Amino acid sequence: MVSNNEIKQILSERRQGIFRNGYLVCDTCQGVYELKDGEKPDDFSEECECGGHLSYTRTLELGEEDPDEDFFDSPTLNWLSKRRNILKIRIVLSTITFLFIGAFLLIMILMK
């Protein structure tokens, strides 16, 4: 089990751009590249030579993949972000519409 201190240390290192050695694994050809000292995943393209997507993992054991890498690139997150932006636009347009209707009614009442 990983302690809270170890998690805090890993997150702190990531914020500073420091990565422990790990691996880049291709999701298509299952190719593996072991990162050397001083290398980090951002130093490499996200595309494998075969055209597949490379993802970073600290170890080659199952379940130890970097959770941040896949989550922030997920289609679900992109979809939610787009939906949130559409909702914001609708709220702004609705507010503007109600303001114009209110102003029109107020002008009509004052003109009587």
Biopython code that builds the backbone (N, CA, C, O; Angstrom):
import numpy as np
from Bio.PDB.StructureBuilder import StructureBuilder

atoms = [
    (1, "MET", "N", (0.839, -1.180, 0.000)),
    (1, "MET", "CA", (0.000, 0.000, 0.000)),
    (1, "MET", "C", (0.886, 1.247, 0.000)),
    (1, "MET", "O", (1.948, 1.269, 0.623)),
    (2, "VAL", "N", (0.441, 2.263, -0.695)),
    (2, "VAL", "CA", (1.204, 3.506, -0.808)),
    (2, "VAL", "C", (0.748, 4.465, 0.284)),
    (2, "VAL", "O", (-0.450, 4.661, 0.483)),
    (3, "SER", "N", (1.694, 5.056, 0.983)),
    (3, "SER", "CA", (1.356, 5.985, 2.067)),
    (3, "SER", "C", (1.003, 7.357, 1.502)),
    (3, "SER", "O", (1.323, 7.679, 0.358)),
    (4, "ASN", "N", (0.338, 8.155, 2.327)),
    (4, "ASN", "CA", (-0.005, 9.519, 1.925)),
    (4, "ASN", "C", (1.244, 10.338, 1.628)),
    (4, "ASN", "O", (1.245, 11.158, 0.709)),
    (5, "ASN", "N", (2.302, 10.123, 2.396)),
    (5, "ASN", "CA", (3.545, 10.867, 2.166)),
    (5, "ASN", "C", (4.139, 10.534, 0.802)),
    (5, "ASN", "O", (4.649, 11.416, 0.111)),
    (6, "GLU", "N", (4.073, 9.251, 0.412)),
    (6, "GLU", "CA", (4.589, 8.869, -0.905)),
    (6, "GLU", "C", (3.765, 9.501, -2.017)),
    (6, "GLU", "O", (4.315, 9.953, -3.021)),
    (7, "ILE", "N", (2.456, 9.533, -1.841)),
    (7, "ILE", "CA", (1.578, 10.162, -2.838)),
    (7, "ILE", "C", (1.881, 11.649, -2.940)),
    (7, "ILE", "O", (1.976, 12.190, -4.042)),
    (8, "LYS", "N", (2.034, 12.319, -1.788)),
    (8, "LYS", "CA", (2.359, 13.749, -1.792)),
    (8, "LYS", "C", (3.693, 14.001, -2.488)),
    (8, "LYS", "O", (3.830, 14.972, -3.231)),
    (9, "GLN", "N", (4.674, 13.137, -2.252)),
    (9, "GLN", "CA", (5.992, 13.276, -2.874)),
    (9, "GLN", "C", (5.888, 13.141, -4.393)),
    (9, "GLN", "O", (6.472, 13.935, -5.131)),
    (10, "ILE", "N", (5.154, 12.146, -4.854)),
    (10, "ILE", "CA", (4.998, 11.928, -6.298)),
    (10, "ILE", "C", (4.291, 13.112, -6.942)),
    (10, "ILE", "O", (4.712, 13.587, -7.997)),
    (11, "LEU", "N", (3.208, 13.599, -6.310)),
    (11, "LEU", "CA", (2.484, 14.747, -6.862)),
    (11, "LEU", "C", (3.350, 15.998, -6.878)),
    (11, "LEU", "O", (3.302, 16.776, -7.831)),
    (12, "SER", "N", (4.136, 16.195, -5.834)),
    (12, "SER", "CA", (5.042, 17.340, -5.778)),
    (12, "SER", "C", (6.067, 17.275, -6.902)),
    (12, "SER", "O", (6.352, 18.279, -7.554)),
    (13, "GLU", "N", (6.615, 16.092, -7.121)),
    (13, "GLU", "CA", (7.599, 15.928, -8.195)),
    (13, "GLU", "C", (6.967, 16.185, -9.558)),
    (13, "GLU", "O", (7.596, 16.781, -10.433)),
    (14, "ARG", "N", (5.742, 15.743, -9.740)),
    (14, "ARG", "CA", (5.075, 15.966, -11.032)),
    (14, "ARG", "C", (4.835, 17.445, -11.279)),
    (14, "ARG", "O", (5.018, 17.928, -12.396)),
    (15, "ARG", "N", (4.422, 18.174, -10.235)),
    (15, "ARG", "CA", (4.209, 19.612, -10.402)),
    (15, "ARG", "C", (5.497, 20.308, -10.802)),
    (15, "ARG", "O", (5.467, 21.302, -11.527)),
    (16, "GLN", "N", (6.625, 19.794, -10.336)),
    (16, "GLN", "CA", (7.928, 20.378, -10.657)),
    (16, "GLN", "C", (8.495, 19.815, -11.953)),
    (16, "GLN", "O", (9.583, 20.208, -12.376)),
    (17, "GLY", "N", (7.773, 18.901, -12.586)),
    (17, "GLY", "CA", (8.244, 18.318, -13.835)),
    (17, "GLY", "C", (9.267, 17.218, -13.648)),
    (17, "GLY", "O", (9.964, 16.852, -14.595)),
    (18, "ILE", "N", (9.369, 16.679, -12.430)),
    (18, "ILE", "CA", (10.328, 15.606, -12.169)),
    (18, "ILE", "C", (9.587, 14.276, -12.251)),
    (18, "ILE", "O", (8.589, 14.078, -11.559)),
    (19, "PHE", "N", (10.062, 13.380, -13.080)),
    (19, "PHE", "CA", (9.448, 12.065, -13.207)),
    (19, "PHE", "C", (10.460, 11.002, -12.847)),
    (19, "PHE", "O", (11.626, 11.073, -13.233)),
    (20, "ARG", "N", (10.002, 10.024, -12.107)),
    (20, "ARG", "CA", (10.852, 8.869, -11.863)),
    (20, "ARG", "C", (10.896, 8.081, -13.155)),
    (20, "ARG", "O", (10.023, 8.217, -14.013)),
    (21, "ASN", "N", (11.916, 7.263, -13.282)),
    (21, "ASN", "CA", (11.969, 6.439, -14.481)),
    (21, "ASN", "C", (10.688, 5.640, -14.574)),
    (21, "ASN", "O", (10.124, 5.222, -13.563)),
    (22, "GLY", "N", (10.251, 5.440, -15.757)),
    (22, "GLY", "CA", (9.038, 4.676, -16.004)),
    (22, "GLY", "C", (9.111, 4.142, -17.417)),
    (22, "GLY", "O", (10.198, 3.963, -17.965)),
    (23, "TYR", "N", (7.978, 3.892, -17.995)),
    (23, "TYR", "CA", (7.931, 3.291, -19.320)),
    (23, "TYR", "C", (6.903, 4.001, -20.186)),
    (23, "TYR", "O", (5.890, 4.496, -19.692)),
    (24, "LEU", "N", (7.178, 4.043, -21.484)),
    (24, "LEU", "CA", (6.190, 4.450, -22.463)),
    (24, "LEU", "C", (5.734, 3.170, -23.148)),
    (24, "LEU", "O", (6.550, 2.412, -23.673)),
    (25, "VAL", "N", (4.428, 2.934, -23.141)),
    (25, "VAL", "CA", (3.881, 1.697, -23.691)),
    (25, "VAL", "C", (2.917, 2.045, -24.813)),
    (25, "VAL", "O", (2.064, 2.920, -24.664)),
    (26, "CYS", "N", (3.062, 1.347, -25.950)),
    (26, "CYS", "CA", (2.182, 1.560, -27.099)),
    (26, "CYS", "C", (0.927, 0.707, -26.929)),
    (26, "CYS", "O", (1.003, -0.474, -26.591)),
    (27, "ASP", "N", (-0.241, 1.335, -27.173)),
    (27, "ASP", "CA", (-1.489, 0.585, -27.022)),
    (27, "ASP", "C", (-1.793, -0.291, -28.236)),
    (27, "ASP", "O", (-2.710, -1.111, -28.186)),
    (28, "THR", "N", (-1.038, -0.134, -29.325)),
    (28, "THR", "CA", (-1.286, -0.937, -30.522)),
    (28, "THR", "C", (-0.329, -2.115, -30.626)),
    (28, "THR", "O", (-0.758, -3.268, -30.660)),
    (29, "CYS", "N", (0.972, -1.826, -30.676)),
    (29, "CYS", "CA", (1.963, -2.899, -30.861)),
    (29, "CYS", "C", (2.488, -3.440, -29.532)),
    (29, "CYS", "O", (3.266, -4.394, -29.515)),
    (30, "GLN", "N", (2.063, -2.831, -28.413)),
    (30, "GLN", "CA", (2.504, -3.224, -27.072)),
    (30, "GLN", "C", (4.011, -3.035, -26.873)),
    (30, "GLN", "O", (4.601, -3.636, -25.975)),
    (31, "GLY", "N", (4.631, -2.198, -27.712)),
    (31, "GLY", "CA", (6.045, -1.890, -27.558)),
    (31, "GLY", "C", (6.287, -1.125, -26.269)),
    (31, "GLY", "O", (5.413, -0.394, -25.803)),
    (32, "VAL", "N", (7.471, -1.291, -25.693)),
    (32, "VAL", "CA", (7.802, -0.659, -24.414)),
    (32, "VAL", "C", (9.138, 0.059, -24.551)),
    (32, "VAL", "O", (10.099, -0.499, -25.079)),
    (33, "TYR", "N", (9.193, 1.310, -24.070)),
    (33, "TYR", "CA", (10.445, 2.057, -24.013)),
    (33, "TYR", "C", (10.668, 2.454, -22.564)),
    (33, "TYR", "O", (9.814, 3.102, -21.959)),
    (34, "GLU", "N", (11.805, 2.073, -22.005)),
    (34, "GLU", "CA", (12.126, 2.443, -20.630)),
    (34, "GLU", "C", (12.777, 3.820, -20.626)),
    (34, "GLU", "O", (13.776, 4.044, -21.309)),
    (35, "LEU", "N", (12.204, 4.742, -19.851)),
    (35, "LEU", "CA", (12.767, 6.085, -19.754)),
    (35, "LEU", "C", (14.095, 6.031, -19.017)),
    (35, "LEU", "O", (14.246, 5.335, -18.013)),
    (36, "LYS", "N", (15.053, 6.784, -19.541)),
    (36, "LYS", "CA", (16.371, 6.863, -18.916)),
    (36, "LYS", "C", (16.383, 8.016, -17.917)),
    (36, "LYS", "O", (15.469, 8.840, -17.911)),
    (37, "ASP", "N", (17.414, 8.080, -17.073)),
    (37, "ASP", "CA", (17.531, 9.162, -16.097)),
    (37, "ASP", "C", (17.476, 10.509, -16.807)),
    (37, "ASP", "O", (18.163, 10.722, -17.806)),
    (38, "GLY", "N", (16.659, 11.410, -16.287)),
    (38, "GLY", "CA", (16.539, 12.748, -16.850)),
    (38, "GLY", "C", (15.479, 12.861, -17.932)),
    (38, "GLY", "O", (15.085, 13.973, -18.284)),
    (39, "GLU", "N", (15.009, 11.751, -18.466)),
    (39, "GLU", "CA", (13.962, 11.794, -19.483)),
    (39, "GLU", "C", (12.600, 11.821, -18.801)),
    (39, "GLU", "O", (12.416, 11.254, -17.724)),
    (40, "LYS", "N", (11.657, 12.484, -19.443)),
    (40, "LYS", "CA", (10.289, 12.496, -18.949)),
    (40, "LYS", "C", (9.348, 12.252, -20.127)),
    (40, "LYS", "O", (9.739, 12.460, -21.276)),
    (41, "PRO", "N", (8.140, 11.824, -19.868)),
    (41, "PRO", "CA", (7.212, 11.488, -20.949)),
    (41, "PRO", "C", (6.962, 12.634, -21.921)),
    (41, "PRO", "O", (6.753, 12.402, -23.112)),
    (42, "ASP", "N", (6.981, 13.874, -21.423)),
    (42, "ASP", "CA", (6.732, 15.028, -22.292)),
    (42, "ASP", "C", (7.833, 15.239, -23.325)),
    (42, "ASP", "O", (7.641, 15.982, -24.288)),
    (43, "ASP", "N", (8.988, 14.592, -23.136)),
    (43, "ASP", "CA", (10.085, 14.718, -24.094)),
    (43, "ASP", "C", (9.796, 13.945, -25.379)),
    (43, "ASP", "O", (10.513, 14.099, -26.367)),
    (44, "PHE", "N", (8.764, 13.123, -25.373)),
    (44, "PHE", "CA", (8.486, 12.246, -26.501)),
    (44, "PHE", "C", (7.137, 12.575, -27.117)),
    (44, "PHE", "O", (6.257, 13.146, -26.473)),
    (45, "SER", "N", (6.999, 12.198, -28.383)),
    (45, "SER", "CA", (5.721, 12.350, -29.066)),
    (45, "SER", "C", (4.738, 11.356, -28.459)),
    (45, "SER", "O", (5.148, 10.352, -27.876)),
    (46, "GLU", "N", (3.451, 11.629, -28.593)),
    (46, "GLU", "CA", (2.439, 10.714, -28.068)),
    (46, "GLU", "C", (2.152, 9.580, -29.039)),
    (46, "GLU", "O", (1.327, 8.711, -28.758)),
    (47, "GLU", "N", (2.836, 9.586, -30.191)),
    (47, "GLU", "CA", (2.566, 8.574, -31.209)),
    (47, "GLU", "C", (3.745, 7.633, -31.366)),
    (47, "GLU", "O", (4.892, 8.064, -31.481)),
    (48, "CYS", "N", (3.448, 6.346, -31.368)),
    (48, "CYS", "CA", (4.451, 5.300, -31.566)),
    (48, "CYS", "C", (4.824, 5.241, -33.047)),
    (48, "CYS", "O", (4.113, 5.786, -33.891)),
    (49, "GLU", "N", (5.931, 4.586, -33.358)),
    (49, "GLU", "CA", (6.340, 4.404, -34.753)),
    (49, "GLU", "C", (5.280, 3.665, -35.556)),
    (49, "GLU", "O", (5.157, 3.875, -36.762)),
    (50, "CYS", "N", (4.505, 2.795, -34.890)),
    (50, "CYS", "CA", (3.471, 2.021, -35.585)),
    (50, "CYS", "C", (2.195, 2.832, -35.779)),
    (50, "CYS", "O", (1.276, 2.376, -36.459)),
    (51, "GLY", "N", (2.122, 4.027, -35.192)),
    (51, "GLY", "CA", (0.926, 4.862, -35.296)),
    (51, "GLY", "C", (0.035, 4.788, -34.069)),
    (51, "GLY", "O", (-0.938, 5.534, -33.967)),
    (52, "GLY", "N", (0.354, 3.896, -33.131)),
    (52, "GLY", "CA", (-0.431, 3.761, -31.902)),
    (52, "GLY", "C", (-0.137, 4.882, -30.919)),
    (52, "GLY", "O", (0.769, 5.689, -31.128)),
    (53, "HIS", "N", (-0.913, 4.920, -29.847)),
    (53, "HIS", "CA", (-0.779, 5.961, -28.814)),
    (53, "HIS", "C", (0.148, 5.471, -27.706)),
    (53, "HIS", "O", (-0.016, 4.363, -27.195)),
    (54, "LEU", "N", (1.123, 6.304, -27.337)),
    (54, "LEU", "CA", (2.033, 5.973, -26.241)),
    (54, "LEU", "C", (1.468, 6.524, -24.937)),
    (54, "LEU", "O", (1.020, 7.669, -24.886)),
    (55, "SER", "N", (1.490, 5.718, -23.898)),
    (55, "SER", "CA", (1.070, 6.193, -22.582)),
    (55, "SER", "C", (2.167, 5.873, -21.574)),
    (55, "SER", "O", (2.902, 4.896, -21.714)),
    (56, "TYR", "N", (2.257, 6.728, -20.551)),
    (56, "TYR", "CA", (3.294, 6.588, -19.532)),
    (56, "TYR", "C", (2.796, 5.692, -18.411)),
    (56, "TYR", "O", (1.642, 5.791, -17.996)),
    (57, "THR", "N", (3.662, 4.821, -17.924)),
    (57, "THR", "CA", (3.367, 4.008, -16.753)),
    (57, "THR", "C", (4.629, 3.902, -15.910)),
    (57, "THR", "O", (5.737, 3.791, -16.435)),
    (58, "ARG", "N", (4.441, 3.939, -14.582)),
    (58, "ARG", "CA", (5.603, 3.855, -13.689)),
    (58, "ARG", "C", (6.206, 2.462, -13.683)),
    (58, "ARG", "O", (7.425, 2.306, -13.614)),
    (59, "THR", "N", (5.353, 1.452, -13.755)),
    (59, "THR", "CA", (5.831, 0.066, -13.754)),
    (59, "THR", "C", (5.132, -0.691, -14.869)),
    (59, "THR", "O", (4.188, -0.186, -15.477)),
    (60, "LEU", "N", (5.592, -1.888, -15.131)),
    (60, "LEU", "CA", (4.956, -2.709, -16.154)),
    (60, "LEU", "C", (3.902, -3.634, -15.565)),
    (60, "LEU", "O", (3.351, -4.477, -16.272)),
    (61, "GLU", "N", (3.619, -3.481, -14.272)),
    (61, "GLU", "CA", (2.579, -4.286, -13.648)),
    (61, "GLU", "C", (1.214, -3.720, -14.014)),
    (61, "GLU", "O", (1.066, -2.509, -14.176)),
    (62, "LEU", "N", (0.224, -4.581, -14.144)),
    (62, "LEU", "CA", (-1.128, -4.134, -14.452)),
    (62, "LEU", "C", (-1.669, -3.295, -13.308)),
    (62, "LEU", "O", (-1.399, -3.573, -12.140)),
    (63, "GLY", "N", (-2.436, -2.265, -13.652)),
    (63, "GLY", "CA", (-3.059, -1.435, -12.638)),
    (63, "GLY", "C", (-2.169, -0.340, -12.090)),
    (63, "GLY", "O", (-2.599, 0.401, -11.207)),
    (64, "GLU", "N", (-0.949, -0.209, -12.578)),
    (64, "GLU", "CA", (-0.043, 0.815, -12.067)),
    (64, "GLU", "C", (0.154, 1.946, -13.073)),
    (64, "GLU", "O", (1.117, 2.706, -12.967)),
    (65, "GLU", "N", (-0.744, 2.062, -14.040)),
    (65, "GLU", "CA", (-0.601, 3.117, -15.037)),
    (65, "GLU", "C", (-0.811, 4.475, -14.393)),
    (65, "GLU", "O", (-1.446, 4.595, -13.345)),
    (66, "ASP", "N", (-0.277, 5.475, -15.029)),
    (66, "ASP", "CA", (-0.435, 6.836, -14.538)),
    (66, "ASP", "C", (-1.888, 7.254, -14.746)),
    (66, "ASP", "O", (-2.312, 7.395, -15.894)),
    (67, "PRO", "N", (-2.659, 7.456, -13.696)),
    (67, "PRO", "CA", (-4.076, 7.762, -13.865)),
    (67, "PRO", "C", (-4.319, 9.118, -14.513)),
    (67, "PRO", "O", (-5.337, 9.297, -15.181)),
    (68, "ASP", "N", (-3.419, 10.076, -14.338)),
    (68, "ASP", "CA", (-3.621, 11.405, -14.907)),
    (68, "ASP", "C", (-3.511, 11.405, -16.419)),
    (68, "ASP", "O", (-4.255, 12.124, -17.086)),
    (69, "GLU", "N", (-2.614, 10.628, -16.973)),
    (69, "GLU", "CA", (-2.381, 10.631, -18.413)),
    (69, "GLU", "C", (-3.648, 10.307, -19.191)),
    (69, "GLU", "O", (-4.044, 11.071, -20.071)),
    (70, "ASP", "N", (-4.289, 9.186, -18.879)),
    (70, "ASP", "CA", (-5.446, 8.758, -19.644)),
    (70, "ASP", "C", (-6.690, 9.566, -19.311)),
    (70, "ASP", "O", (-7.509, 9.810, -20.196)),
    (71, "PHE", "N", (-6.856, 9.987, -18.067)),
    (71, "PHE", "CA", (-8.062, 10.698, -17.680)),
    (71, "PHE", "C", (-8.183, 12.031, -18.400)),
    (71, "PHE", "O", (-9.250, 12.349, -18.926)),
    (72, "PHE", "N", (-7.115, 12.816, -18.435)),
    (72, "PHE", "CA", (-7.207, 14.144, -19.011)),
    (72, "PHE", "C", (-7.274, 14.134, -20.531)),
    (72, "PHE", "O", (-7.619, 15.152, -21.133)),
    (73, "ASP", "N", (-6.955, 13.017, -21.164)),
    (73, "ASP", "CA", (-7.085, 12.909, -22.609)),
    (73, "ASP", "C", (-8.337, 12.138, -23.005)),
    (73, "ASP", "O", (-8.549, 11.874, -24.188)),
    (74, "SER", "N", (-9.163, 11.774, -22.038)),
    (74, "SER", "CA", (-10.292, 10.895, -22.329)),
    (74, "SER", "C", (-11.367, 11.624, -23.125)),
    (74, "SER", "O", (-11.592, 12.816, -22.915)),
    (75, "PRO", "N", (-12.032, 10.919, -24.037)),
    (75, "PRO", "CA", (-13.136, 11.510, -24.797)),
    (75, "PRO", "C", (-14.275, 11.957, -23.888)),
    (75, "PRO", "O", (-14.956, 12.937, -24.189)),
    (76, "THR", "N", (-14.489, 11.253, -22.785)),
    (76, "THR", "CA", (-15.563, 11.623, -21.858)),
    (76, "THR", "C", (-15.320, 13.004, -21.281)),
    (76, "THR", "O", (-16.241, 13.818, -21.207)),
    (77, "LEU", "N", (-14.088, 13.278, -20.869)),
    (77, "LEU", "CA", (-13.780, 14.586, -20.304)),
    (77, "LEU", "C", (-13.938, 15.677, -21.358)),
    (77, "LEU", "O", (-14.471, 16.746, -21.061)),
    (78, "ASN", "N", (-13.481, 15.423, -22.586)),
    (78, "ASN", "CA", (-13.635, 16.403, -23.661)),
    (78, "ASN", "C", (-15.112, 16.669, -23.938)),
    (78, "ASN", "O", (-15.512, 17.814, -24.148)),
    (79, "TRP", "N", (-15.924, 15.604, -23.936)),
    (79, "TRP", "CA", (-17.351, 15.745, -24.179)),
    (79, "TRP", "C", (-17.994, 16.582, -23.079)),
    (79, "TRP", "O", (-18.801, 17.469, -23.360)),
    (80, "LEU", "N", (-17.634, 16.300, -21.823)),
    (80, "LEU", "CA", (-18.191, 17.061, -20.706)),
    (80, "LEU", "C", (-17.784, 18.527, -20.778)),
    (80, "LEU", "O", (-18.583, 19.412, -20.475)),
    (81, "SER", "N", (-16.557, 18.781, -21.172)),
    (81, "SER", "CA", (-16.076, 20.154, -21.290)),
    (81, "SER", "C", (-16.859, 20.909, -22.363)),
    (81, "SER", "O", (-17.238, 22.063, -22.162)),
    (82, "LYS", "N", (-17.099, 20.259, -23.500)),
    (82, "LYS", "CA", (-17.867, 20.896, -24.575)),
    (82, "LYS", "C", (-19.301, 21.157, -24.130)),
    (82, "LYS", "O", (-19.855, 22.222, -24.403)),
    (83, "ARG", "N", (-19.907, 20.176, -23.439)),
    (83, "ARG", "CA", (-21.280, 20.342, -22.957)),
    (83, "ARG", "C", (-21.363, 21.494, -21.952)),
    (83, "ARG", "O", (-22.329, 22.257, -21.957)),
    (84, "ARG", "N", (-20.353, 21.618, -21.094)),
    (84, "ARG", "CA", (-20.341, 22.691, -20.106)),
    (84, "ARG", "C", (-20.257, 24.048, -20.809)),
    (84, "ARG", "O", (-20.928, 24.998, -20.406)),
    (85, "ASN", "N", (-19.435, 24.140, -21.858)),
    (85, "ASN", "CA", (-19.321, 25.398, -22.589)),
    (85, "ASN", "C", (-20.628, 25.752, -23.287)),
    (85, "ASN", "O", (-21.024, 26.917, -23.312)),
    (86, "ILE", "N", (-21.301, 24.750, -23.856)),
    (86, "ILE", "CA", (-22.592, 24.996, -24.502)),
    (86, "ILE", "C", (-23.607, 25.475, -23.470)),
    (86, "ILE", "O", (-24.385, 26.389, -23.741)),
    (87, "LEU", "N", (-23.601, 24.867, -22.294)),
    (87, "LEU", "CA", (-24.519, 25.271, -21.229)),
    (87, "LEU", "C", (-24.258, 26.718, -20.806)),
    (87, "LEU", "O", (-25.202, 27.476, -20.584)),
    (88, "LYS", "N", (-22.999, 27.102, -20.695)),
    (88, "LYS", "CA", (-22.662, 28.482, -20.328)),
    (88, "LYS", "C", (-23.201, 29.458, -21.373)),
    (88, "LYS", "O", (-23.753, 30.501, -21.021)),
    (89, "ILE", "N", (-23.043, 29.125, -22.652)),
    (89, "ILE", "CA", (-23.535, 29.992, -23.729)),
    (89, "ILE", "C", (-25.052, 30.119, -23.648)),
    (89, "ILE", "O", (-25.591, 31.215, -23.800)),
    (90, "ARG", "N", (-25.739, 29.012, -23.411)),
    (90, "ARG", "CA", (-27.203, 29.050, -23.305)),
    (90, "ARG", "C", (-27.651, 29.914, -22.131)),
    (90, "ARG", "O", (-28.621, 30.662, -22.247)),
    (91, "ILE", "N", (-26.963, 29.820, -21.020)),
    (91, "ILE", "CA", (-27.324, 30.622, -19.849)),
    (91, "ILE", "C", (-27.146, 32.108, -20.150)),
    (91, "ILE", "O", (-28.007, 32.918, -19.807)),
    (92, "VAL", "N", (-26.042, 32.464, -20.784)),
    (92, "VAL", "CA", (-25.788, 33.869, -21.122)),
    (92, "VAL", "C", (-26.841, 34.379, -22.102)),
    (92, "VAL", "O", (-27.375, 35.473, -21.920)),
    (93, "LEU", "N", (-27.144, 33.601, -23.136)),
    (93, "LEU", "CA", (-28.150, 34.025, -24.118)),
    (93, "LEU", "C", (-29.533, 34.148, -23.482)),
    (93, "LEU", "O", (-30.276, 35.077, -23.800)),
    (94, "SER", "N", (-29.883, 33.234, -22.599)),
    (94, "SER", "CA", (-31.179, 33.307, -21.912)),
    (94, "SER", "C", (-31.255, 34.551, -21.040)),
    (94, "SER", "O", (-32.280, 35.230, -21.013)),
    (95, "THR", "N", (-30.186, 34.848, -20.336)),
    (95, "THR", "CA", (-30.151, 36.031, -19.477)),
    (95, "THR", "C", (-30.306, 37.302, -20.301)),
    (95, "THR", "O", (-31.065, 38.196, -19.928)),
    (96, "ILE", "N", (-29.599, 37.385, -21.405)),
    (96, "ILE", "CA", (-29.702, 38.565, -22.279)),
    (96, "ILE", "C", (-31.117, 38.697, -22.826)),
    (96, "ILE", "O", (-31.661, 39.800, -22.878)),
    (97, "THR", "N", (-31.718, 37.582, -23.234)),
    (97, "THR", "CA", (-33.083, 37.605, -23.766)),
    (97, "THR", "C", (-34.062, 38.115, -22.715)),
    (97, "THR", "O", (-34.895, 38.971, -23.017)),
    (98, "PHE", "N", (-33.978, 37.609, -21.495)),
    (98, "PHE", "CA", (-34.869, 38.064, -20.432)),
    (98, "PHE", "C", (-34.650, 39.535, -20.106)),
    (98, "PHE", "O", (-35.607, 40.244, -19.796)),
    (99, "LEU", "N", (-33.416, 40.002, -20.171)),
    (99, "LEU", "CA", (-33.152, 41.424, -19.930)),
    (99, "LEU", "C", (-33.803, 42.293, -21.001)),
    (99, "LEU", "O", (-34.387, 43.329, -20.684)),
    (100, "PHE", "N", (-33.709, 41.883, -22.266)),
    (100, "PHE", "CA", (-34.332, 42.646, -23.346)),
    (100, "PHE", "C", (-35.854, 42.640, -23.215)),
    (100, "PHE", "O", (-36.497, 43.672, -23.408)),
    (101, "ILE", "N", (-36.430, 41.490, -22.890)),
    (101, "ILE", "CA", (-37.885, 41.422, -22.717)),
    (101, "ILE", "C", (-38.311, 42.299, -21.541)),
    (101, "ILE", "O", (-39.298, 43.029, -21.637)),
    (102, "GLY", "N", (-37.574, 42.231, -20.438)),
    (102, "GLY", "CA", (-37.889, 43.067, -19.278)),
    (102, "GLY", "C", (-37.778, 44.548, -19.604)),
    (102, "GLY", "O", (-38.633, 45.339, -19.208)),
    (103, "ALA", "N", (-36.729, 44.924, -20.321)),
    (103, "ALA", "CA", (-36.556, 46.329, -20.701)),
    (103, "ALA", "C", (-37.684, 46.776, -21.625)),
    (103, "ALA", "O", (-38.194, 47.887, -21.480)),
    (104, "PHE", "N", (-38.077, 45.931, -22.567)),
    (104, "PHE", "CA", (-39.164, 46.264, -23.491)),
    (104, "PHE", "C", (-40.472, 46.467, -22.728)),
    (104, "PHE", "O", (-41.190, 47.437, -22.972)),
    (105, "LEU", "N", (-40.782, 45.555, -21.805)),
    (105, "LEU", "CA", (-42.016, 45.686, -21.026)),
    (105, "LEU", "C", (-41.987, 46.934, -20.150)),
    (105, "LEU", "O", (-43.003, 47.615, -20.014)),
    (106, "LEU", "N", (-40.847, 47.236, -19.561)),
    (106, "LEU", "CA", (-40.720, 48.434, -18.734)),
    (106, "LEU", "C", (-40.941, 49.691, -19.567)),
    (106, "LEU", "O", (-41.621, 50.616, -19.123)),
    (107, "ILE", "N", (-40.379, 49.731, -20.757)),
    (107, "ILE", "CA", (-40.571, 50.888, -21.648)),
    (107, "ILE", "C", (-42.036, 51.014, -22.033)),
    (107, "ILE", "O", (-42.572, 52.122, -22.069)),
    (108, "MET", "N", (-42.696, 49.889, -22.324)),
    (108, "MET", "CA", (-44.113, 49.924, -22.707)),
    (108, "MET", "C", (-44.978, 50.451, -21.553)),
    (108, "MET", "O", (-45.926, 51.205, -21.773)),
    (109, "ILE", "N", (-44.640, 50.044, -20.324)),
    (109, "ILE", "CA", (-45.408, 50.499, -19.162)),
    (109, "ILE", "C", (-45.193, 51.995, -18.941)),
    (109, "ILE", "O", (-46.142, 52.718, -18.638)),
    (110, "LEU", "N", (-43.960, 52.459, -19.089)),
    (110, "LEU", "CA", (-43.656, 53.879, -18.867)),
    (110, "LEU", "C", (-44.257, 54.770, -19.947)),
    (110, "LEU", "O", (-44.532, 55.942, -19.686)),
    (111, "MET", "N", (-44.466, 54.251, -21.141)),
    (111, "MET", "CA", (-45.008, 55.055, -22.245)),
    (111, "MET", "C", (-46.524, 55.229, -22.128)),
    (111, "MET", "O", (-47.077, 56.097, -22.804)),
    (112, "LYS", "N", (-47.214, 54.447, -21.305)),
    (112, "LYS", "CA", (-48.677, 54.565, -21.174)),
    (112, "LYS", "C", (-49.081, 55.762, -20.398)),
    (112, "LYS", "O", (-50.274, 55.997, -20.203)),
]
sb = StructureBuilder()
sb.init_structure("model")
sb.init_model(0)
sb.init_chain("A")
sb.init_seg("    ")
for serial, (resi, resn, name, xyz) in enumerate(atoms, 1):
    if name == "N":
        sb.init_residue(resn, " ", resi, " ")
    sb.init_atom(name, np.array(xyz, "f"), 0.0, 1.0, " ", f" {name:<3s}", serial, name[0])
structure = sb.get_structure()
